[in-house]
Structure formats: C-alpha cells, structure tokens
Amino acid sequence: GVTLVDLGKWQEAVEVWSKGAAIQKDGSYEYNIGIQYANHGNIDLAKEWYIKSARKGYSFAKEILDKNGVPY
C-alpha cells in the first residue's frame, strides 16, 4: 500500500488495505485508509475509517479522534 501511495496510486492502496483490514485485526489498515481520505480532502470518510481503526484498538486513530472530539 505504501508503495502504491508513493507512486501516486492512493486509490489502489485503499483497495489493498481494505482487503488487508478483513484479515488483520489491529486497525492499522483502517488507519492508513483514513490517512489517505484525509490527505485527499474527504474528511467524512477519513473519520469513518479512523473510527473503525480505533474500535479495533489502534492507538494512533484513538489519538486523532480524541484530539478532534470525535467519539468512537
């Protein structure tokens, strides 16, 4: 996913991470998807993915949501 982002193919990275999120249970893939949506101006989708990540226990997502007063 990171390589795809570096190549400017962030939508493809989101697809890869979405598949990984179904397998990996730590919330890191959801967090990475949230970053991409935030970086590309879709804050609502970013927030949804950060919430999914936080609910799996991913601390960086929790920090972002807490900092912005978003419940998860």
Backbone as XML, in Angstrom:
<?xml version="1.0"?>
<chain id="A" units="angstrom">
  <residue number="1" name="GLY">
    <atom name="N" x="0.789" y="-1.186" z="0.000"/>
    <atom name="CA" x="0.000" y="0.000" z="0.000"/>
    <atom name="C" x="0.843" y="1.266" z="0.000"/>
  </residue>
  <residue number="2" name="VAL">
    <atom name="N" x="1.858" y="1.275" z="0.828"/>
    <atom name="CA" x="2.698" y="2.475" z="0.923"/>
    <atom name="C" x="3.375" y="2.753" z="-0.422"/>
  </residue>
  <residue number="3" name="THR">
    <atom name="N" x="3.837" y="1.709" z="-1.088"/>
    <atom name="CA" x="4.473" y="1.878" z="-2.394"/>
    <atom name="C" x="3.489" y="2.453" z="-3.396"/>
  </residue>
  <residue number="4" name="LEU">
    <atom name="N" x="2.258" y="1.967" z="-3.378"/>
    <atom name="CA" x="1.240" y="2.497" z="-4.281"/>
    <atom name="C" x="0.997" y="3.984" z="-4.015"/>
  </residue>
  <residue number="5" name="VAL">
    <atom name="N" x="0.944" y="4.373" z="-2.751"/>
    <atom name="CA" x="0.781" y="5.785" z="-2.415"/>
    <atom name="C" x="1.962" y="6.583" z="-2.966"/>
  </residue>
  <residue number="6" name="ASP">
    <atom name="N" x="3.164" y="6.065" z="-2.776"/>
    <atom name="CA" x="4.357" y="6.755" z="-3.280"/>
    <atom name="C" x="4.330" y="6.917" z="-4.801"/>
  </residue>
  <residue number="7" name="LEU">
    <atom name="N" x="3.659" y="5.993" z="-5.490"/>
    <atom name="CA" x="3.539" y="6.051" z="-6.946"/>
    <atom name="C" x="2.348" y="6.903" z="-7.400"/>
  </residue>
  <residue number="8" name="GLY">
    <atom name="N" x="1.648" y="7.502" z="-6.424"/>
    <atom name="CA" x="0.503" y="8.327" z="-6.753"/>
    <atom name="C" x="-0.783" y="7.550" z="-6.997"/>
  </residue>
  <residue number="9" name="LYS">
    <atom name="N" x="-0.798" y="6.297" z="-6.593"/>
    <atom name="CA" x="-1.956" y="5.430" z="-6.805"/>
    <atom name="C" x="-2.652" y="5.150" z="-5.469"/>
  </residue>
  <residue number="10" name="TRP">
    <atom name="N" x="-3.060" y="6.226" z="-4.802"/>
    <atom name="CA" x="-3.597" y="6.067" z="-3.454"/>
    <atom name="C" x="-4.910" y="5.293" z="-3.441"/>
  </residue>
  <residue number="11" name="GLN">
    <atom name="N" x="-5.724" y="5.407" z="-4.495"/>
    <atom name="CA" x="-6.985" y="4.656" z="-4.527"/>
    <atom name="C" x="-6.716" y="3.154" z="-4.558"/>
  </residue>
  <residue number="12" name="GLU">
    <atom name="N" x="-5.680" y="2.751" z="-5.291"/>
    <atom name="CA" x="-5.299" y="1.339" z="-5.322"/>
    <atom name="C" x="-4.789" y="0.893" z="-3.956"/>
  </residue>
  <residue number="13" name="ALA">
    <atom name="N" x="-4.072" y="1.775" z="-3.275"/>
    <atom name="CA" x="-3.595" y="1.459" z="-1.927"/>
    <atom name="C" x="-4.782" y="1.224" z="-0.995"/>
  </residue>
  <residue number="14" name="VAL">
    <atom name="N" x="-5.812" y="2.061" z="-1.119"/>
    <atom name="CA" x="-7.013" y="1.889" z="-0.298"/>
    <atom name="C" x="-7.645" y="0.528" z="-0.562"/>
  </residue>
  <residue number="15" name="GLU">
    <atom name="N" x="-7.689" y="0.108" z="-1.815"/>
    <atom name="CA" x="-8.239" y="-1.206" z="-2.152"/>
    <atom name="C" x="-7.434" y="-2.327" z="-1.492"/>
  </residue>
  <residue number="16" name="VAL">
    <atom name="N" x="-6.119" y="-2.226" z="-1.556"/>
    <atom name="CA" x="-5.243" y="-3.233" z="-0.950"/>
    <atom name="C" x="-5.443" y="-3.261" z="0.562"/>
  </residue>
  <residue number="17" name="TRP">
    <atom name="N" x="-5.442" y="-2.101" z="1.175"/>
    <atom name="CA" x="-5.609" y="-2.029" z="2.626"/>
    <atom name="C" x="-6.994" y="-2.493" z="3.062"/>
  </residue>
  <residue number="18" name="SER">
    <atom name="N" x="-7.999" y="-2.256" z="2.232"/>
    <atom name="CA" x="-9.351" y="-2.738" z="2.567"/>
    <atom name="C" x="-9.379" y="-4.259" z="2.651"/>
  </residue>
  <residue number="19" name="LYS">
    <atom name="N" x="-8.694" y="-4.910" z="1.727"/>
    <atom name="CA" x="-8.600" y="-6.373" z="1.766"/>
    <atom name="C" x="-7.827" y="-6.816" z="3.007"/>
  </residue>
  <residue number="20" name="GLY">
    <atom name="N" x="-6.758" y="-6.114" z="3.313"/>
    <atom name="CA" x="-5.963" y="-6.452" z="4.493"/>
    <atom name="C" x="-6.731" y="-6.261" z="5.784"/>
  </residue>
  <residue number="21" name="ALA">
    <atom name="N" x="-7.607" y="-5.260" z="5.813"/>
    <atom name="CA" x="-8.388" y="-4.973" z="7.021"/>
    <atom name="C" x="-9.304" y="-6.133" z="7.386"/>
  </residue>
  <residue number="22" name="ALA">
    <atom name="N" x="-9.729" y="-6.891" z="6.393"/>
    <atom name="CA" x="-10.588" y="-8.049" z="6.652"/>
    <atom name="C" x="-9.830" y="-9.160" z="7.355"/>
  </residue>
  <residue number="23" name="ILE">
    <atom name="N" x="-8.515" y="-9.156" z="7.212"/>
    <atom name="CA" x="-7.676" y="-10.211" z="7.792"/>
    <atom name="C" x="-6.975" y="-9.733" z="9.060"/>
  </residue>
  <residue number="24" name="GLN">
    <atom name="N" x="-6.357" y="-8.572" z="8.986"/>
    <atom name="CA" x="-5.585" y="-8.019" z="10.102"/>
    <atom name="C" x="-6.543" y="-7.357" z="11.096"/>
  </residue>
  <residue number="25" name="LYS">
    <atom name="N" x="-6.400" y="-7.663" z="12.338"/>
    <atom name="CA" x="-7.361" y="-7.196" z="13.340"/>
    <atom name="C" x="-6.856" y="-6.077" z="14.245"/>
  </residue>
  <residue number="26" name="ASP">
    <atom name="N" x="-5.702" y="-5.473" z="13.913"/>
    <atom name="CA" x="-5.155" y="-4.455" z="14.822"/>
    <atom name="C" x="-5.576" y="-3.024" z="14.489"/>
  </residue>
  <residue number="27" name="GLY">
    <atom name="N" x="-6.254" y="-2.814" z="13.357"/>
    <atom name="CA" x="-6.722" y="-1.482" z="12.994"/>
    <atom name="C" x="-5.757" y="-0.652" z="12.166"/>
  </residue>
  <residue number="28" name="SER">
    <atom name="N" x="-4.589" y="-1.192" z="11.875"/>
    <atom name="CA" x="-3.589" y="-0.403" z="11.152"/>
    <atom name="C" x="-3.983" y="-0.126" z="9.701"/>
  </residue>
  <residue number="29" name="TYR">
    <atom name="N" x="-4.611" y="-1.079" z="9.059"/>
    <atom name="CA" x="-5.027" y="-0.850" z="7.669"/>
    <atom name="C" x="-6.127" y="0.206" z="7.608"/>
  </residue>
  <residue number="30" name="GLU">
    <atom name="N" x="-7.072" y="0.131" z="8.508"/>
    <atom name="CA" x="-8.138" y="1.135" z="8.558"/>
    <atom name="C" x="-7.553" y="2.524" z="8.794"/>
  </residue>
  <residue number="31" name="TYR">
    <atom name="N" x="-6.555" y="2.600" z="9.651"/>
    <atom name="CA" x="-5.883" y="3.868" z="9.928"/>
    <atom name="C" x="-5.239" y="4.425" z="8.661"/>
  </residue>
  <residue number="32" name="ASN">
    <atom name="N" x="-4.536" y="3.575" z="7.926"/>
    <atom name="CA" x="-3.888" y="4.022" z="6.690"/>
    <atom name="C" x="-4.912" y="4.501" z="5.667"/>
  </residue>
  <residue number="33" name="ILE">
    <atom name="N" x="-6.049" y="3.827" z="5.591"/>
    <atom name="CA" x="-7.109" y="4.259" z="4.687"/>
    <atom name="C" x="-7.613" y="5.633" z="5.127"/>
  </residue>
  <residue number="34" name="GLY">
    <atom name="N" x="-7.806" y="5.806" z="6.410"/>
    <atom name="CA" x="-8.235" y="7.104" z="6.928"/>
    <atom name="C" x="-7.271" y="8.217" z="6.571"/>
  </residue>
  <residue number="35" name="ILE">
    <atom name="N" x="-6.004" y="7.937" z="6.666"/>
    <atom name="CA" x="-4.990" y="8.936" z="6.300"/>
    <atom name="C" x="-5.153" y="9.355" z="4.846"/>
  </residue>
  <residue number="36" name="GLN">
    <atom name="N" x="-5.338" y="8.388" z="3.973"/>
    <atom name="CA" x="-5.462" y="8.724" z="2.555"/>
    <atom name="C" x="-6.693" y="9.580" z="2.271"/>
  </residue>
  <residue number="37" name="TYR">
    <atom name="N" x="-7.814" y="9.215" z="2.883"/>
    <atom name="CA" x="-9.004" y="10.038" z="2.667"/>
    <atom name="C" x="-8.816" y="11.441" z="3.248"/>
  </residue>
  <residue number="38" name="ALA">
    <atom name="N" x="-8.187" y="11.556" z="4.396"/>
    <atom name="CA" x="-7.921" y="12.873" z="4.982"/>
    <atom name="C" x="-6.993" y="13.686" z="4.083"/>
  </residue>
  <residue number="39" name="ASN">
    <atom name="N" x="-5.952" y="13.043" z="3.586"/>
    <atom name="CA" x="-4.998" y="13.738" z="2.715"/>
    <atom name="C" x="-5.621" y="14.202" z="1.403"/>
  </residue>
  <residue number="40" name="HIS">
    <atom name="N" x="-6.713" y="13.562" z="1.012"/>
    <atom name="CA" x="-7.344" y="13.910" z="-0.258"/>
    <atom name="C" x="-8.687" y="14.620" z="-0.062"/>
  </residue>
  <residue number="41" name="GLY">
    <atom name="N" x="-8.878" y="15.185" z="1.134"/>
    <atom name="CA" x="-9.983" y="16.091" z="1.374"/>
    <atom name="C" x="-11.327" y="15.477" z="1.723"/>
  </residue>
  <residue number="42" name="ASN">
    <atom name="N" x="-11.380" y="14.158" z="1.890"/>
    <atom name="CA" x="-12.656" y="13.540" z="2.249"/>
    <atom name="C" x="-12.653" y="13.227" z="3.745"/>
  </residue>
  <residue number="43" name="ILE">
    <atom name="N" x="-12.926" y="14.244" z="4.525"/>
    <atom name="CA" x="-12.835" y="14.138" z="5.981"/>
    <atom name="C" x="-13.886" y="13.191" z="6.544"/>
  </residue>
  <residue number="44" name="ASP">
    <atom name="N" x="-15.074" y="13.167" z="5.946"/>
    <atom name="CA" x="-16.117" y="12.273" z="6.449"/>
    <atom name="C" x="-15.709" y="10.804" z="6.330"/>
  </residue>
  <residue number="45" name="LEU">
    <atom name="N" x="-15.161" y="10.422" z="5.173"/>
    <atom name="CA" x="-14.701" y="9.034" z="5.024"/>
    <atom name="C" x="-13.486" y="8.765" z="5.898"/>
  </residue>
  <residue number="46" name="ALA">
    <atom name="N" x="-12.607" y="9.737" z="6.014"/>
    <atom name="CA" x="-11.441" y="9.577" z="6.889"/>
    <atom name="C" x="-11.903" y="9.278" z="8.309"/>
  </residue>
  <residue number="47" name="LYS">
    <atom name="N" x="-12.866" y="10.052" z="8.776"/>
    <atom name="CA" x="-13.378" y="9.860" z="10.131"/>
    <atom name="C" x="-13.970" y="8.461" z="10.296"/>
  </residue>
  <residue number="48" name="GLU">
    <atom name="N" x="-14.723" y="7.990" z="9.319"/>
    <atom name="CA" x="-15.303" y="6.644" z="9.398"/>
    <atom name="C" x="-14.223" y="5.582" z="9.553"/>
  </residue>
  <residue number="49" name="TRP">
    <atom name="N" x="-13.157" y="5.722" z="8.764"/>
    <atom name="CA" x="-12.085" y="4.733" z="8.828"/>
    <atom name="C" x="-11.278" y="4.844" z="10.120"/>
  </residue>
  <residue number="50" name="TYR">
    <atom name="N" x="-11.068" y="6.060" z="10.603"/>
    <atom name="CA" x="-10.388" y="6.223" z="11.892"/>
    <atom name="C" x="-11.219" y="5.589" z="13.019"/>
  </residue>
  <residue number="51" name="ILE">
    <atom name="N" x="-12.524" y="5.741" z="12.951"/>
    <atom name="CA" x="-13.383" y="5.138" z="13.976"/>
    <atom name="C" x="-13.276" y="3.614" z="13.931"/>
  </residue>
  <residue number="52" name="LYS">
    <atom name="N" x="-13.295" y="3.045" z="12.736"/>
    <atom name="CA" x="-13.124" y="1.585" z="12.611"/>
    <atom name="C" x="-11.797" y="1.147" z="13.220"/>
  </residue>
  <residue number="53" name="SER">
    <atom name="N" x="-10.761" y="1.911" z="12.951"/>
    <atom name="CA" x="-9.436" y="1.609" z="13.474"/>
    <atom name="C" x="-9.406" y="1.701" z="14.999"/>
  </residue>
  <residue number="54" name="ALA">
    <atom name="N" x="-9.977" y="2.781" z="15.527"/>
    <atom name="CA" x="-9.990" y="2.983" z="16.983"/>
    <atom name="C" x="-10.765" y="1.881" z="17.689"/>
  </residue>
  <residue number="55" name="ARG">
    <atom name="N" x="-11.849" y="1.442" z="17.083"/>
    <atom name="CA" x="-12.646" y="0.373" z="17.692"/>
    <atom name="C" x="-11.901" y="-0.951" z="17.746"/>
  </residue>
  <residue number="56" name="LYS">
    <atom name="N" x="-10.904" y="-1.090" z="16.874"/>
    <atom name="CA" x="-10.046" y="-2.279" z="16.934"/>
    <atom name="C" x="-8.883" y="-2.072" z="17.902"/>
  </residue>
  <residue number="57" name="GLY">
    <atom name="N" x="-8.798" y="-0.871" z="18.471"/>
    <atom name="CA" x="-7.782" y="-0.607" z="19.480"/>
    <atom name="C" x="-6.543" y="0.111" z="18.998"/>
  </residue>
  <residue number="58" name="TYR">
    <atom name="N" x="-6.538" y="0.616" z="17.781"/>
    <atom name="CA" x="-5.338" y="1.250" z="17.240"/>
    <atom name="C" x="-5.136" y="2.622" z="17.884"/>
  </residue>
  <residue number="59" name="SER">
    <atom name="N" x="-4.051" y="2.776" z="18.599"/>
    <atom name="CA" x="-3.839" y="3.959" z="19.434"/>
    <atom name="C" x="-3.710" y="5.264" z="18.645"/>
  </residue>
  <residue number="60" name="PHE">
    <atom name="N" x="-3.089" y="5.238" z="17.467"/>
    <atom name="CA" x="-2.936" y="6.472" z="16.697"/>
    <atom name="C" x="-4.292" y="6.998" z="16.242"/>
  </residue>
  <residue number="61" name="ALA">
    <atom name="N" x="-5.191" y="6.109" z="15.868"/>
    <atom name="CA" x="-6.543" y="6.533" z="15.484"/>
    <atom name="C" x="-7.272" y="7.120" z="16.688"/>
  </residue>
  <residue number="62" name="LYS">
    <atom name="N" x="-7.124" y="6.484" z="17.829"/>
    <atom name="CA" x="-7.748" y="6.996" z="19.046"/>
    <atom name="C" x="-7.257" y="8.403" z="19.352"/>
  </residue>
  <residue number="63" name="GLU">
    <atom name="N" x="-5.947" y="8.633" z="19.195"/>
    <atom name="CA" x="-5.375" y="9.958" z="19.455"/>
    <atom name="C" x="-5.985" y="11.025" z="18.552"/>
  </residue>
  <residue number="64" name="ILE">
    <atom name="N" x="-6.092" y="10.725" z="17.265"/>
    <atom name="CA" x="-6.646" y="11.692" z="16.316"/>
    <atom name="C" x="-8.094" y="12.006" z="16.665"/>
  </residue>
  <residue number="65" name="LEU">
    <atom name="N" x="-8.861" y="10.967" z="16.931"/>
    <atom name="CA" x="-10.274" y="11.178" z="17.249"/>
    <atom name="C" x="-10.443" y="11.929" z="18.559"/>
  </residue>
  <residue number="66" name="ASP">
    <atom name="N" x="-9.669" y="11.555" z="19.578"/>
    <atom name="CA" x="-9.741" y="12.255" z="20.863"/>
    <atom name="C" x="-9.376" y="13.733" z="20.703"/>
  </residue>
  <residue number="67" name="LYS">
    <atom name="N" x="-8.315" y="13.990" z="19.939"/>
    <atom name="CA" x="-7.851" y="15.358" z="19.726"/>
    <atom name="C" x="-8.929" y="16.213" z="19.058"/>
  </residue>
  <residue number="68" name="ASN">
    <atom name="N" x="-9.751" y="15.584" z="18.235"/>
    <atom name="CA" x="-10.783" y="16.312" z="17.494"/>
    <atom name="C" x="-12.178" y="16.158" z="18.089"/>
  </residue>
  <residue number="69" name="GLY">
    <atom name="N" x="-12.240" y="15.546" z="19.261"/>
    <atom name="CA" x="-13.512" y="15.418" z="19.962"/>
    <atom name="C" x="-14.529" y="14.509" z="19.286"/>
  </residue>
  <residue number="70" name="VAL">
    <atom name="N" x="-14.017" y="13.509" z="18.557"/>
    <atom name="CA" x="-14.907" y="12.589" z="17.844"/>
    <atom name="C" x="-15.035" y="11.292" z="18.661"/>
  </residue>
  <residue number="71" name="PRO">
    <atom name="N" x="-16.263" y="10.962" z="19.055"/>
    <atom name="CA" x="-16.450" y="9.714" z="19.796"/>
    <atom name="C" x="-16.302" y="8.490" z="18.898"/>
  </residue>
  <residue number="72" name="TYR">
    <atom name="N" x="-15.862" y="7.414" z="19.524"/>
    <atom name="CA" x="-15.742" y="6.167" z="18.766"/>
    <atom name="C" x="-16.256" y="5.019" z="19.585"/>
  </residue>
</chain>
